[in-house]
Amino acid sequence: MCGRFTFFAKGQFGYESLELPEPPPFERYNIAPTQDILAIRTSSETGRPEWTLLHWGLVPSWSKESKTKHLLINARAEGIETKPSFRGGPVRHRRCIVPASGFYEWRLQGRGKQPYFVRPAAGEAFSLAGIWDRWEGKLGEVIESVAIITTSANELMQPIHDRMPVVLGREDLAGWIALTTELPRVLAMLKPFSSESMVAYPVSRVVNNSRYEGSECVAKVNVNEPLY
């Protein structure tokens, strides 16, 4: 799964081919569900890629309420095109990229869980695959929200967790957010990222507190020493 991540890259950090404007200021070391996150999608008005802020926790357009019983922060890649939770076709028509400097995952270790930070081996950011939707209430409320797609773990991640977010390759970025990309090509992008392109290491348990935002969240620690 993907329940926490970071974003602190500057400039275009690999998105030059999408011809985006400079991103809005956004620097976070402990992004958690229910918060607004930075994303890239294709504008329905201009047909061009754009930056946007989306609420993390998908509220389907068909939902009667703005708060769902189960918070949809992740969407499993397997069968995503047919699942009732995602009827209305967000994977067909409303795909986005969630830039992340890295993500956190927790490994069961002894009597507790040890957090790990996973970052790119080279470059400044992962491009996480997301789907978004637009919910409109009877009183005119509008919520645009997102879920991050997950897939089976690669060899690097398997000792930590059996799931990981889908990380898009640079060659797939434009096709992922394009409104005209056919579904078979879209589904082919939903695969584990290369282990050689990622680095994982243990970090302090301060990251367990979603209100803690210090840069030390991503600092490597010695797991044989007490963690706080």
Contacts in CASP RR format, 6 or more apart in sequence:
PFRMAT RR
TARGET T0000
AUTHOR 0000-0000-0000
METHOD contacts of the structure
MODEL  1
MCGRFTFFAKGQFGYESLELPEPPPFERYNIAPTQDILAIRTSSETGRPE
WTLLHWGLVPSWSKESKTKHLLINARAEGIETKPSFRGGPVRHRRCIVPA
SGFYEWRLQGRGKQPYFVRPAAGEAFSLAGIWDRWEGKLGEVIESVAIIT
TSANELMQPIHDRMPVVLGREDLAGWIALTTELPRVLAMLKPFSSESMVA
YPVSRVVNNSRYEGSECVAKVNVNEPLY
1 73 0 8 1.000
1 74 0 8 1.000
1 105 0 8 1.000
1 150 0 8 1.000
1 161 0 8 1.000
1 163 0 8 1.000
2 73 0 8 1.000
2 74 0 8 1.000
2 103 0 8 1.000
2 105 0 8 1.000
2 128 0 8 1.000
2 148 0 8 1.000
2 150 0 8 1.000
2 163 0 8 1.000
2 164 0 8 1.000
2 165 0 8 1.000
3 32 0 8 1.000
3 33 0 8 1.000
3 73 0 8 1.000
3 74 0 8 1.000
3 103 0 8 1.000
3 104 0 8 1.000
3 148 0 8 1.000
4 30 0 8 1.000
4 31 0 8 1.000
4 32 0 8 1.000
4 103 0 8 1.000
4 104 0 8 1.000
4 207 0 8 1.000
4 210 0 8 1.000
5 31 0 8 1.000
5 98 0 8 1.000
5 100 0 8 1.000
5 101 0 8 1.000
5 102 0 8 1.000
5 103 0 8 1.000
5 104 0 8 1.000
5 128 0 8 1.000
5 165 0 8 1.000
6 28 0 8 1.000
6 29 0 8 1.000
6 30 0 8 1.000
6 31 0 8 1.000
6 100 0 8 1.000
6 101 0 8 1.000
6 102 0 8 1.000
6 103 0 8 1.000
6 104 0 8 1.000
6 117 0 8 1.000
6 217 0 8 1.000
6 218 0 8 1.000
7 26 0 8 1.000
7 27 0 8 1.000
7 28 0 8 1.000
7 31 0 8 1.000
7 37 0 8 1.000
7 38 0 8 1.000
7 99 0 8 1.000
7 100 0 8 1.000
7 101 0 8 1.000
7 102 0 8 1.000
7 125 0 8 1.000
8 27 0 8 1.000
8 28 0 8 1.000
8 29 0 8 1.000
8 101 0 8 1.000
8 215 0 8 1.000
9 99 0 8 1.000
9 101 0 8 1.000
9 124 0 8 1.000
9 125 0 8 1.000
10 124 0 8 1.000
11 22 0 8 1.000
11 23 0 8 1.000
12 20 0 8 1.000
12 22 0 8 1.000
13 99 0 8 1.000
13 123 0 8 1.000
13 124 0 8 1.000
13 125 0 8 1.000
14 123 0 8 1.000
14 124 0 8 1.000
14 125 0 8 1.000
14 170 0 8 1.000
15 40 0 8 1.000
15 99 0 8 1.000
15 173 0 8 1.000
17 170 0 8 1.000
17 173 0 8 1.000
17 174 0 8 1.000
18 40 0 8 1.000
18 49 0 8 1.000
18 173 0 8 1.000
18 174 0 8 1.000
18 177 0 8 1.000
19 48 0 8 1.000
19 49 0 8 1.000
20 40 0 8 1.000
20 49 0 8 1.000
20 50 0 8 1.000
20 51 0 8 1.000
21 51 0 8 1.000
23 38 0 8 1.000
23 51 0 8 1.000
23 99 0 8 1.000
24 38 0 8 1.000
24 51 0 8 1.000
24 53 0 8 1.000
26 38 0 8 1.000
28 213 0 8 1.000
29 213 0 8 1.000
29 214 0 8 1.000
29 215 0 8 1.000
29 217 0 8 1.000
29 218 0 8 1.000
30 207 0 8 1.000
30 209 0 8 1.000
30 210 0 8 1.000
30 212 0 8 1.000
30 213 0 8 1.000
30 214 0 8 1.000
30 217 0 8 1.000
31 37 0 8 1.000
31 56 0 8 1.000
32 56 0 8 1.000
32 210 0 8 1.000
33 56 0 8 1.000
33 57 0 8 1.000
33 71 0 8 1.000
33 73 0 8 1.000
34 55 0 8 1.000
34 56 0 8 1.000
34 57 0 8 1.000
34 71 0 8 1.000
35 55 0 8 1.000
35 56 0 8 1.000
36 53 0 8 1.000
36 54 0 8 1.000
36 55 0 8 1.000
36 56 0 8 1.000
37 53 0 8 1.000
37 54 0 8 1.000
37 55 0 8 1.000
37 56 0 8 1.000
37 98 0 8 1.000
37 146 0 8 1.000
38 51 0 8 1.000
38 52 0 8 1.000
38 53 0 8 1.000
38 98 0 8 1.000
38 99 0 8 1.000
39 51 0 8 1.000
39 52 0 8 1.000
39 53 0 8 1.000
39 54 0 8 1.000
39 96 0 8 1.000
39 97 0 8 1.000
39 98 0 8 1.000
39 99 0 8 1.000
39 130 0 8 1.000
39 132 0 8 1.000
39 146 0 8 1.000
40 49 0 8 1.000
40 50 0 8 1.000
40 51 0 8 1.000
40 52 0 8 1.000
40 96 0 8 1.000
40 97 0 8 1.000
40 99 0 8 1.000
40 177 0 8 1.000
41 49 0 8 1.000
41 50 0 8 1.000
41 52 0 8 1.000
41 94 0 8 1.000
41 95 0 8 1.000
41 96 0 8 1.000
41 97 0 8 1.000
41 132 0 8 1.000
41 177 0 8 1.000
42 48 0 8 1.000
42 49 0 8 1.000
42 50 0 8 1.000
42 177 0 8 1.000
42 178 0 8 1.000
42 179 0 8 1.000
43 49 0 8 1.000
43 50 0 8 1.000
44 179 0 8 1.000
47 179 0 8 1.000
49 177 0 8 1.000
52 96 0 8 1.000
52 144 0 8 1.000
54 96 0 8 1.000
54 132 0 8 1.000
54 144 0 8 1.000
54 145 0 8 1.000
54 146 0 8 1.000
55 143 0 8 1.000
55 144 0 8 1.000
55 145 0 8 1.000
55 146 0 8 1.000
56 73 0 8 1.000
56 145 0 8 1.000
56 146 0 8 1.000
56 148 0 8 1.000
57 71 0 8 1.000
57 72 0 8 1.000
57 73 0 8 1.000
57 145 0 8 1.000
57 146 0 8 1.000
57 147 0 8 1.000
58 68 0 8 1.000
58 72 0 8 1.000
58 73 0 8 1.000
58 75 0 8 1.000
58 90 0 8 1.000
58 131 0 8 1.000
58 132 0 8 1.000
58 133 0 8 1.000
58 145 0 8 1.000
58 146 0 8 1.000
58 147 0 8 1.000
59 66 0 8 1.000
59 67 0 8 1.000
59 68 0 8 1.000
59 72 0 8 1.000
59 133 0 8 1.000
59 135 0 8 1.000
59 143 0 8 1.000
59 145 0 8 1.000
60 68 0 8 1.000
60 72 0 8 1.000
60 85 0 8 1.000
60 86 0 8 1.000
60 87 0 8 1.000
60 88 0 8 1.000
60 133 0 8 1.000
60 135 0 8 1.000
61 88 0 8 1.000
61 133 0 8 1.000
61 134 0 8 1.000
61 135 0 8 1.000
61 136 0 8 1.000
62 87 0 8 1.000
62 88 0 8 1.000
63 135 0 8 1.000
66 135 0 8 1.000
66 137 0 8 1.000
66 141 0 8 1.000
66 143 0 8 1.000
72 85 0 8 1.000
72 147 0 8 1.000
73 147 0 8 1.000
73 148 0 8 1.000
74 147 0 8 1.000
74 148 0 8 1.000
74 149 0 8 1.000
74 150 0 8 1.000
74 165 0 8 1.000
75 83 0 8 1.000
75 85 0 8 1.000
75 86 0 8 1.000
75 91 0 8 1.000
75 130 0 8 1.000
75 131 0 8 1.000
75 147 0 8 1.000
75 148 0 8 1.000
75 149 0 8 1.000
75 150 0 8 1.000
76 83 0 8 1.000
76 149 0 8 1.000
76 150 0 8 1.000
76 151 0 8 1.000
77 149 0 8 1.000
77 150 0 8 1.000
77 151 0 8 1.000
77 166 0 8 1.000
77 187 0 8 1.000
77 190 0 8 1.000
77 191 0 8 1.000
78 151 0 8 1.000
80 86 0 8 1.000
80 91 0 8 1.000
80 131 0 8 1.000
80 149 0 8 1.000
80 187 0 8 1.000
80 190 0 8 1.000
81 89 0 8 1.000
81 91 0 8 1.000
81 92 0 8 1.000
81 183 0 8 1.000
81 187 0 8 1.000
86 131 0 8 1.000
90 131 0 8 1.000
90 132 0 8 1.000
90 133 0 8 1.000
91 131 0 8 1.000
91 183 0 8 1.000
91 186 0 8 1.000
91 187 0 8 1.000
92 183 0 8 1.000
92 186 0 8 1.000
93 179 0 8 1.000
94 131 0 8 1.000
94 132 0 8 1.000
94 133 0 8 1.000
94 134 0 8 1.000
95 129 0 8 1.000
95 130 0 8 1.000
95 131 0 8 1.000
95 132 0 8 1.000
95 176 0 8 1.000
95 177 0 8 1.000
95 186 0 8 1.000
96 130 0 8 1.000
96 131 0 8 1.000
96 132 0 8 1.000
96 146 0 8 1.000
96 177 0 8 1.000
97 127 0 8 1.000
97 128 0 8 1.000
97 129 0 8 1.000
97 130 0 8 1.000
97 168 0 8 1.000
97 173 0 8 1.000
97 176 0 8 1.000
97 177 0 8 1.000
98 127 0 8 1.000
98 128 0 8 1.000
98 129 0 8 1.000
98 130 0 8 1.000
98 146 0 8 1.000
98 148 0 8 1.000
99 125 0 8 1.000
99 126 0 8 1.000
99 127 0 8 1.000
99 128 0 8 1.000
100 125 0 8 1.000
100 126 0 8 1.000
100 127 0 8 1.000
100 128 0 8 1.000
100 165 0 8 1.000
101 119 0 8 1.000
101 124 0 8 1.000
101 125 0 8 1.000
101 126 0 8 1.000
101 218 0 8 1.000
102 117 0 8 1.000
102 118 0 8 1.000
102 119 0 8 1.000
102 120 0 8 1.000
102 125 0 8 1.000
102 126 0 8 1.000
102 218 0 8 1.000
103 117 0 8 1.000
103 118 0 8 1.000
103 126 0 8 1.000
103 128 0 8 1.000
103 165 0 8 1.000
104 115 0 8 1.000
104 116 0 8 1.000
104 117 0 8 1.000
104 118 0 8 1.000
104 203 0 8 1.000
104 207 0 8 1.000
105 115 0 8 1.000
105 116 0 8 1.000
105 118 0 8 1.000
105 157 0 8 1.000
105 160 0 8 1.000
105 161 0 8 1.000
105 164 0 8 1.000
105 200 0 8 1.000
106 113 0 8 1.000
106 114 0 8 1.000
106 115 0 8 1.000
106 116 0 8 1.000
106 160 0 8 1.000
106 161 0 8 1.000
107 113 0 8 1.000
107 114 0 8 1.000
107 115 0 8 1.000
107 116 0 8 1.000
107 159 0 8 1.000
107 160 0 8 1.000
107 161 0 8 1.000
109 223 0 8 1.000
114 202 0 8 1.000
114 205 0 8 1.000
114 223 0 8 1.000
114 227 0 8 1.000
115 202 0 8 1.000
115 203 0 8 1.000
115 204 0 8 1.000
115 205 0 8 1.000
115 207 0 8 1.000
115 208 0 8 1.000
116 160 0 8 1.000
116 200 0 8 1.000
116 201 0 8 1.000
116 202 0 8 1.000
116 203 0 8 1.000
117 200 0 8 1.000
117 201 0 8 1.000
117 202 0 8 1.000
117 203 0 8 1.000
117 207 0 8 1.000
117 217 0 8 1.000
117 218 0 8 1.000
117 220 0 8 1.000
118 156 0 8 1.000
118 157 0 8 1.000
118 160 0 8 1.000
118 164 0 8 1.000
118 198 0 8 1.000
118 199 0 8 1.000
118 200 0 8 1.000
119 126 0 8 1.000
119 198 0 8 1.000
119 199 0 8 1.000
119 200 0 8 1.000
119 218 0 8 1.000
120 126 0 8 1.000
120 197 0 8 1.000
120 198 0 8 1.000
120 199 0 8 1.000
121 196 0 8 1.000
121 197 0 8 1.000
121 198 0 8 1.000
121 199 0 8 1.000
122 197 0 8 1.000
126 165 0 8 1.000
126 167 0 8 1.000
126 193 0 8 1.000
127 167 0 8 1.000
127 168 0 8 1.000
127 169 0 8 1.000
127 170 0 8 1.000
127 173 0 8 1.000
128 148 0 8 1.000
128 149 0 8 1.000
128 165 0 8 1.000
128 166 0 8 1.000
128 167 0 8 1.000
128 168 0 8 1.000
129 148 0 8 1.000
129 149 0 8 1.000
129 165 0 8 1.000
129 166 0 8 1.000
129 167 0 8 1.000
129 168 0 8 1.000
129 176 0 8 1.000
129 189 0 8 1.000
129 190 0 8 1.000
130 146 0 8 1.000
130 147 0 8 1.000
130 148 0 8 1.000
130 149 0 8 1.000
130 166 0 8 1.000
131 146 0 8 1.000
131 147 0 8 1.000
131 149 0 8 1.000
132 144 0 8 1.000
132 145 0 8 1.000
132 146 0 8 1.000
132 147 0 8 1.000
133 144 0 8 1.000
133 145 0 8 1.000
134 142 0 8 1.000
134 143 0 8 1.000
134 144 0 8 1.000
135 141 0 8 1.000
135 142 0 8 1.000
135 143 0 8 1.000
135 144 0 8 1.000
135 145 0 8 1.000
136 142 0 8 1.000
148 165 0 8 1.000
148 166 0 8 1.000
149 165 0 8 1.000
149 166 0 8 1.000
149 190 0 8 1.000
150 163 0 8 1.000
150 164 0 8 1.000
150 165 0 8 1.000
150 166 0 8 1.000
151 163 0 8 1.000
151 164 0 8 1.000
151 165 0 8 1.000
151 166 0 8 1.000
151 190 0 8 1.000
151 191 0 8 1.000
151 192 0 8 1.000
152 162 0 8 1.000
152 163 0 8 1.000
152 164 0 8 1.000
152 192 0 8 1.000
153 160 0 8 1.000
153 161 0 8 1.000
153 162 0 8 1.000
153 163 0 8 1.000
153 164 0 8 1.000
153 192 0 8 1.000
154 164 0 8 1.000
154 192 0 8 1.000
154 193 0 8 1.000
154 194 0 8 1.000
154 195 0 8 1.000
154 198 0 8 1.000
155 195 0 8 1.000
156 195 0 8 1.000
156 198 0 8 1.000
156 200 0 8 1.000
157 164 0 8 1.000
157 192 0 8 1.000
157 195 0 8 1.000
157 198 0 8 1.000
157 200 0 8 1.000
160 200 0 8 1.000
164 192 0 8 1.000
164 193 0 8 1.000
166 189 0 8 1.000
166 190 0 8 1.000
166 191 0 8 1.000
166 193 0 8 1.000
167 193 0 8 1.000
167 197 0 8 1.000
167 198 0 8 1.000
168 176 0 8 1.000
168 189 0 8 1.000
169 193 0 8 1.000
172 189 0 8 1.000
175 181 0 8 1.000
175 185 0 8 1.000
176 186 0 8 1.000
176 189 0 8 1.000
201 220 0 8 1.000
202 220 0 8 1.000
202 221 0 8 1.000
202 222 0 8 1.000
202 223 0 8 1.000
203 217 0 8 1.000
203 218 0 8 1.000
203 219 0 8 1.000
203 220 0 8 1.000
203 221 0 8 1.000
204 216 0 8 1.000
204 217 0 8 1.000
204 219 0 8 1.000
204 221 0 8 1.000
204 227 0 8 1.000
204 228 0 8 1.000
205 227 0 8 1.000
205 228 0 8 1.000
206 212 0 8 1.000
206 214 0 8 1.000
206 216 0 8 1.000
206 217 0 8 1.000
206 228 0 8 1.000
207 217 0 8 1.000
221 227 0 8 1.000
END
